[in-house]
Amino acid sequence: MGTFVGHLIPGSIFLILSVWWTYSAWLRYFICQQRQRSYYVSLSFPLHCCGSRIAKLPIEAIFIIISTSVGIITEISAGVYHVYDTNGRHIALHMGANSLQHVATYMVFFLVGIIDFLIHQRFPIPKHMDIVAVNLAFSAEAVSFYFHGHARSPVEIQLHVLLALAICGTVIGGIFEIIQHNNQIYATLMRAYFAFVQGSWFYTVGFFLYSPFHAEYSQNRDPDEHRTLMLITFYFVIHMVIGLSILVLLALPAYYVSKRKNQATGYDYVAVATDDDNDKEQMKKIYDLNGKAVIHSDTYLLE
């Protein structure tokens, strides 16, 4: 990840997931309101815009598995280097410590994709295990990047500490998704919001330290380091403002889609109101917009 592209890959992953989580959470919320049902929590959302057949596929799980695999392969290919002796003979292969940290982070999220896929396949996994897994993954990521700036310049340390703070916000949102007594949309939006902030901040770190458009920061440091540190904090707050603006704006298309009369190719299903006292029920009845009953698992909606 010590390259420009190495920061764009995780940034793109989190931005895509964040926008999708935000839009889908708003859409589920509005439809639940219209059908007078309770909002219900899940890590993944069906790709309802492409018809019922596509909605049954574990698109998010597949996306996470593929994208993290690309990240792992990229880090390994970029982090491995050859060791030669004084005579020029090849001795061994080594991998940089930075790349090892990044590979470990990708691997944790790879396991999240696997768990999400198993849930889609109706594997007997406890309820909300997918959210627990993604919280653990974000926690591992936060620890990794908090210590990632050790023994580096104050600017690089602050960039990574702010990234770790955004990741912690994602974890807090995920925890509230699990422990809330009444299912609400707030915790899901919080998880999506901070995922957006950390995704966009990955882009900022990449451009700041390894921009292809000017000399790298290590070769072109600002002599007034205090000014740079103040500006970095300012940029982070701007990212938070932009993230909140996008969160609110995505509610508009979600509301429009929820009001459409023809939902056959859209989000057809709304869960019946349930509370924590009914967690023992393995299957729930849900209704499409025409009132026809169908059955679904906790996370994926099946005809």
Secondary structure as UniProt FT lines:
FT   HELIX           4..34
FT   TURN            35..36
FT   HELIX           48..50
FT   HELIX           52..55
FT   HELIX           59..79
FT   STRAND          80..84
FT   TURN            86..87
FT   STRAND          90..95
FT   HELIX           97..120
FT   TURN            121..122
FT   TURN            127..128
FT   HELIX           129..146
FT   TURN            148..151
FT   HELIX           154..179
FT   HELIX           186..210
FT   TURN            212..213
FT   HELIX           217..219
FT   HELIX           225..249
FT   HELIX           251..259
FT   TURN            264..265
FT   STRAND          270..271
FT   HELIX           276..278
FT   TURN            279..280
FT   STRAND          284..287
FT   TURN            289..290
FT   STRAND          293..296
FT   STRAND          301..302
//
